[in-house]
């Protein structure tokens, strides 16, 4: 997997996770993680496109011989995308909590 594709994957994963967090769509991230074959993977990306209104990078849509994407096994691409997306999802929740003022009661 080349460096440019990995940056694309990281950027898209971050956007996907952030949007999923904003819209309460953690189920999409579970579906992505659980995709069992390239068809499931692409179905989840298509669902994300409609439910989260995100644009899927063209580089992810080119499946090559041997079920590879950008020279890497599709499972590796799916796993990395899932990790990037979930990291962003979890960070989004933490950022929102930190932005809320905390109140303490004094007696």
N, CA, C and O of each residue as an XYZ file, in Angstrom:
428
protein
N       0.863     -1.171      0.000
C       0.000      0.000      0.000
C       0.905      1.229      0.000
O       1.777      1.365      0.858
N       0.697      2.108     -0.951
C       1.574      3.287     -1.024
C       1.133      4.369     -0.035
O       0.012      4.365      0.473
N       2.048      5.276      0.212
C       1.834      6.317      1.219
C       0.647      7.226      0.882
O      -0.122      7.597      1.769
N       0.500      7.580     -0.380
C      -0.606      8.449     -0.804
C      -1.957      7.787     -0.525
O      -2.881      8.431     -0.028
N      -2.060      6.496     -0.849
C      -3.322      5.792     -0.601
C      -3.599      5.718      0.903
O      -4.740      5.877      1.335
N      -2.566      5.478      1.685
C      -2.764      5.407      3.134
C      -3.230      6.754      3.689
O      -4.062      6.795      4.596
N      -2.702      7.850      3.154
C      -3.175      9.181      3.580
C      -4.638      9.387      3.187
O      -5.422      9.941      3.958
N      -4.998      8.939      1.988
C      -6.391      9.025      1.542
C      -7.293      8.229      2.480
O      -8.360      8.694      2.882
N      -6.847      7.028      2.821
C      -7.604      6.163      3.718
C      -7.759      6.798      5.100
O      -8.840      6.765      5.688
N      -6.684      7.368      5.605
C      -6.725      8.020      6.922
C      -7.668      9.223      6.899
O      -8.476      9.396      7.812
N      -7.568     10.044      5.873
C      -8.426     11.226      5.769
C      -9.891     10.857      5.650
O     -10.747     11.460      6.296
N     -10.178      9.854      4.813
C     -11.565      9.425      4.652
C     -12.079      8.786      5.937
O     -13.214      9.031      6.345
N     -11.246      7.969      6.573
C     -11.648      7.338      7.836
C     -11.980      8.376      8.891
O     -12.953      8.235      9.632
N     -11.165      9.420      8.953
C     -11.416     10.490      9.914
C     -12.755     11.178      9.618
O     -13.555     11.404     10.526
N     -12.990     11.503      8.362
C     -14.255     12.149      7.973
C     -15.451     11.244      8.268
O     -16.475     11.697      8.778
N     -15.306      9.975      7.944
C     -16.385      9.010      8.153
C     -16.715      8.883      9.642
O     -17.883      8.921     10.028
N     -15.693      8.734     10.466
C     -15.908      8.600     11.905
C     -16.503      9.846     12.524
O     -17.379      9.765     13.384
N     -16.025     10.998     12.086
C     -16.535     12.264     12.612
C     -18.013     12.437     12.264
O     -18.819     12.815     13.115
N     -18.363     12.157     11.003
C     -19.768     12.280     10.564
C     -20.646     11.270     11.297
O     -21.756     11.596     11.718
N     -20.141     10.035     11.449
C     -20.915      9.005     12.152
C     -21.170      9.436     13.595
O     -22.261      9.214     14.120
N     -20.196     10.037     14.231
C     -20.341     10.497     15.609
C     -21.357     11.638     15.686
O     -22.219     11.652     16.565
N     -21.248     12.583     14.768
C     -22.164     13.728     14.756
C     -23.617     13.300     14.563
O     -24.535     13.905     15.116
N     -23.809     12.238     13.764
C     -25.177     11.820     13.424
C     -25.631     10.569     14.186
O     -26.703     10.029     13.908
N     -24.824     10.111     15.137
C     -25.204      8.950     15.939
C     -25.337      7.675     15.141
O     -26.258      6.890     15.368
N     -24.432      7.459     14.213
C     -24.496      6.298     13.316
C     -23.372      5.292     13.586
O     -22.689      4.860     12.657
N     -23.182      4.923     14.844
C     -22.135      3.956     15.165
C     -22.382      2.613     14.478
O     -21.439      1.870     14.206
N     -23.635      2.306     14.203
C     -23.978      1.058     13.532
C     -23.280      0.900     12.183
O     -22.920     -0.210     11.791
N     -23.091      2.006     11.480
C     -22.368      1.945     10.206
C     -20.925      1.505     10.416
O     -20.375      0.760      9.605
N     -20.312      1.965     11.502
C     -18.926      1.574     11.776
C     -18.840      0.089     12.137
O     -17.886     -0.591     11.759
N     -19.834     -0.407     12.864
C     -19.882     -1.840     13.151
C     -20.067     -2.631     11.859
O     -19.413     -3.655     11.659
N     -20.944     -2.168     10.992
C     -21.181     -2.852      9.717
C     -19.912     -2.869      8.871
O     -19.607     -3.868      8.220
N     -19.174     -1.760      8.883
C     -17.916     -1.701      8.147
C     -16.942     -2.739      8.694
O     -16.346     -3.507      7.938
N     -16.789     -2.752     10.001
C     -15.883     -3.712     10.630
C     -16.290     -5.143     10.318
O     -15.431     -6.003     10.128
N     -17.585     -5.406     10.263
C     -18.078     -6.777     10.092
C     -18.220     -7.231      8.645
O     -18.634     -8.365      8.404
N     -17.893     -6.388      7.680
C     -18.007     -6.783      6.264
C     -17.186     -8.046      6.009
O     -16.003     -8.103      6.347
N     -17.812     -9.048      5.417
C     -17.171    -10.356      5.222
C     -16.536    -10.543      3.848
O     -15.742    -11.463      3.650
N     -16.880     -9.675      2.900
C     -16.340     -9.807      1.549
C     -16.391     -8.430      0.892
O     -17.003     -7.507      1.429
N     -15.747     -8.290     -0.270
C     -15.749     -6.971     -0.920
C     -17.148     -6.428     -1.208
O     -17.364     -5.218     -1.143
N     -18.098     -7.307     -1.526
C     -19.457     -6.839     -1.803
C     -20.080     -6.204     -0.554
O     -20.720     -5.156     -0.638
N     -19.887     -6.846      0.602
C     -20.373     -6.258      1.865
C     -19.689     -4.915      2.134
O     -20.334     -3.945      2.532
N     -18.387     -4.878      1.911
C     -17.612     -3.663      2.133
C     -18.168     -2.510      1.292
O     -18.384     -1.411      1.802
N     -18.396     -2.768      0.009
C     -18.919     -1.728     -0.867
C     -20.366     -1.361     -0.532
O     -20.760     -0.206     -0.695
N     -21.154     -2.319     -0.070
C     -22.530     -2.029      0.351
C     -22.522     -1.074      1.547
O     -23.318     -0.137      1.607
N     -21.615     -1.321      2.499
C     -21.528     -0.446      3.675
C     -21.077      0.953      3.257
O     -21.607      1.946      3.755
N     -20.110      1.040      2.352
C     -19.677      2.355      1.869
C     -20.830      3.078      1.179
O     -21.000      4.286      1.339
N     -21.614      2.333      0.415
C     -22.767      2.926     -0.254
C     -23.800      3.409      0.772
O     -24.362      4.494      0.623
N     -24.046      2.612      1.801
C     -24.958      3.035      2.871
C     -24.446      4.309      3.541
O     -25.213      5.236      3.800
N     -23.154      4.342      3.814
C     -22.547      5.523      4.453
C     -22.718      6.751      3.568
O     -22.991      7.850      4.051
N     -22.554      6.547      2.282
C     -22.680      7.659      1.338
C     -24.066      8.293      1.437
O     -24.193      9.518      1.440
N     -25.092      7.471      1.516
C     -26.447      8.000      1.580
C     -26.823      8.491      2.967
O     -27.433      9.551      3.102
N     -26.466      7.732      4.009
C     -26.886      8.088      5.365
C     -26.093      9.251      5.951
O     -26.633     10.060      6.705
N     -24.798      9.333      5.600
C     -23.954     10.387      6.167
C     -23.643     11.496      5.170
O     -23.051     12.515      5.526
N     -24.044     11.290      3.928
C     -23.781     12.245      2.857
C     -22.282     12.535      2.727
O     -21.853     13.689      2.724
N     -21.497     11.452      2.620
C     -20.054     11.572      2.406
C     -19.724     11.099      1.004
O     -20.440     10.285      0.420
N     -18.642     11.616      0.479
C     -18.157     11.198     -0.832
C     -17.084     10.134     -0.629
O     -16.141     10.332      0.137
N     -17.231      9.014     -1.312
C     -16.270      7.919     -1.201
C     -15.118      8.199     -2.164
O     -15.356      8.448     -3.345
N     -13.867      8.162     -1.678
C     -12.723      8.396     -2.578
C     -12.669      7.363     -3.703
O     -12.850      6.167     -3.477
N     -12.420      7.841     -4.898
C     -12.353      6.954     -6.070
C     -11.357      5.812     -5.875
O     -11.590      4.696     -6.339
N     -10.254      6.091     -5.192
C      -9.213      5.072     -4.997
C      -9.755      3.847     -4.257
O      -9.240      2.744     -4.441
N     -10.771      4.020     -3.435
C     -11.360      2.894     -2.706
C     -12.277      2.052     -3.579
O     -12.593      0.913     -3.234
N     -12.698      2.596     -4.689
C     -13.693      1.927     -5.521
C     -13.094      1.032     -6.594
O     -13.825      0.333     -7.295
N     -11.797      1.046     -6.727
C     -11.139      0.235     -7.759
C     -10.671     -1.095     -7.181
O      -9.631     -1.167     -6.527
N     -11.444     -2.139     -7.426
C     -11.049     -3.471     -6.963
C     -10.189     -4.106     -8.045
O     -10.523     -4.064     -9.230
N      -9.080     -4.692     -7.622
C      -8.123     -5.291     -8.556
C      -8.188     -6.809     -8.465
O      -8.868     -7.371     -7.606
N      -7.476     -7.449     -9.358
C      -7.391     -8.908     -9.374
C      -6.948     -9.408     -8.005
O      -6.062     -8.828     -7.377
N      -7.563    -10.470     -7.560
C      -7.218    -11.035     -6.267
C      -7.870    -10.300     -5.108
O      -7.398    -10.376     -3.974
N      -8.952     -9.591     -5.392
C      -9.685     -8.828     -4.375
C      -8.765     -7.884     -3.597
O      -8.732     -7.883     -2.367
N      -8.021     -7.084     -4.363
C      -7.109     -6.115     -3.783
C      -7.594     -4.701     -4.111
O      -8.219     -4.461     -5.143
N      -7.290     -3.790     -3.215
C      -7.596     -2.373     -3.421
C      -6.290     -1.630     -3.257
O      -5.652     -1.702     -2.207
N      -5.892     -0.915     -4.297
C      -4.612     -0.186     -4.300
C      -3.441     -1.105     -3.954
O      -2.509     -0.701     -3.259
N      -3.498     -2.332     -4.439
C      -2.408     -3.279     -4.242
C      -2.428     -4.019     -2.922
O      -1.602     -4.905     -2.701
N      -3.348     -3.679     -2.043
C      -3.423     -4.319     -0.727
C      -4.658     -5.212     -0.656
O      -5.666     -4.927     -1.301
N      -4.587     -6.288      0.120
C      -5.790     -7.118      0.290
C      -6.943     -6.266      0.826
O      -6.740     -5.423      1.700
N      -8.141     -6.484      0.306
C      -9.281     -5.655      0.688
C      -9.513     -5.671      2.197
O      -9.957     -4.673      2.765
N      -9.216     -6.801      2.854
C      -9.424     -6.898      4.306
C      -8.515     -5.914      5.046
O      -8.927     -5.329      6.048
N      -7.303     -5.730      4.569
C      -6.397     -4.772      5.209
C      -6.940     -3.345      5.064
O      -6.920     -2.556      6.008
N      -7.421     -3.042      3.871
C      -7.992     -1.712      3.613
C      -9.199     -1.488      4.529
O      -9.322     -0.432      5.149
N     -10.078     -2.473      4.611
C     -11.263     -2.386      5.466
C     -10.857     -2.204      6.926
O     -11.428     -1.374      7.633
N      -9.883     -2.970      7.373
C      -9.470     -2.904      8.771
C      -8.871     -1.542      9.110
O      -9.200     -0.959     10.143
N      -8.002     -1.039      8.254
C      -7.416      0.277      8.502
C      -8.475      1.372      8.474
O      -8.463      2.272      9.314
N      -9.387      1.298      7.514
C     -10.459      2.287      7.439
C     -11.317      2.241      8.709
O     -11.697      3.283      9.242
N     -11.615      1.045      9.183
C     -12.391      0.886     10.411
C     -11.676      1.512     11.609
O     -12.302      2.178     12.433
N     -10.375      1.296     11.697
C      -9.597      1.844     12.811
C      -9.585      3.368     12.756
O      -9.849      4.033     13.758
N      -9.280      3.916     11.587
C      -9.264      5.383     11.450
C     -10.633      5.974     11.785
O     -10.722      6.986     12.481
N     -11.695      5.346     11.292
C     -13.043      5.865     11.513
C     -13.429      5.787     12.992
O     -13.989      6.738     13.537
N     -13.135      4.670     13.635
C     -13.503      4.528     15.039
C     -12.676      5.466     15.919
O     -13.193      6.009     16.895
N     -11.413      5.660     15.588
C     -10.600      6.631     16.341
C     -11.238      8.016     16.278
O     -11.348      8.702     17.294
N     -11.655      8.421     15.090
C     -12.282      9.738     14.931
C     -13.622      9.790     15.669
O     -13.955     10.799     16.291
N     -14.382      8.704     15.598
C     -15.665      8.632     16.300
C     -15.458      8.836     17.796
O     -16.153      9.635     18.424
N     -14.505      8.114     18.360
C     -14.244      8.200     19.796
C     -13.679      9.558     20.192
O     -14.044     10.103     21.233
N     -12.800     10.102     19.376
C     -12.269     11.439     19.647
C     -13.366     12.488     19.592
O     -13.359     13.436     20.377
N     -14.302     12.327     18.678
C     -15.406     13.283     18.546
C     -16.239     13.337     19.804
O     -16.632     14.422     20.235
N     -16.517     12.206     20.400
C     -17.280     12.174     21.638
C     -16.527     12.816     22.778
O     -17.114     13.527     23.594
N     -15.241     12.573     22.841
C     -14.421     13.147     23.909
C     -14.304     14.650     23.739
O     -14.372     15.394     24.717
N     -14.126     15.115     22.479
C     -14.041     16.553     22.223
C     -15.336     17.243     22.641
O     -15.302     18.337     23.203
N     -16.474     16.609     22.370
C     -17.763     17.203     22.731
C     -17.900     17.294     24.248
O     -18.411     18.286     24.767
N     -17.439     16.250     24.969
C     -17.507     16.274     26.433
C     -16.622     17.373     27.003
O     -17.009     18.065     27.944
N     -15.426     17.531     26.427
C     -14.496     18.536     26.925
C     -15.009     19.954     26.664
O     -14.674     20.882     27.401
N     -15.818     20.119     25.620
C     -16.342     21.444     25.289
C     -17.460     21.859     26.243
O     -17.736     23.049     26.388
N     -18.109     20.886     26.896
C     -19.193     21.188     27.816
C     -18.618     21.735     29.119
O     -17.642     21.187     29.632
N     -19.190     22.781     29.655
C     -18.690     23.285     30.940
C     -19.023     22.288     32.043
O     -20.075     21.649     32.024
N     -18.127     22.167     32.988
C     -18.414     21.278     34.114
C     -18.853     22.131     35.300
O     -18.327     23.217     35.545
N     -19.804     21.619     36.002
C     -20.356     22.340     37.147
C     -20.083     21.536     38.409
O     -20.254     20.317     38.435
N     -19.673     22.210     39.417
C     -19.505     21.550     40.704
C     -20.361     22.284     41.721
O     -20.515     23.504     41.665
N     -20.896     21.542     42.621
C     -21.732     22.138     43.659
C     -20.876     22.368     44.900
O     -20.113     21.498     45.318
N     -21.014     23.510     45.456
C     -20.310     23.790     46.696
C     -21.332     23.982     47.803
O     -22.410     24.535     47.584
N     -20.990     23.533     48.958
C     -21.953     23.543     50.019
C     -21.793     24.638     50.931
O     -22.558     24.761     51.888
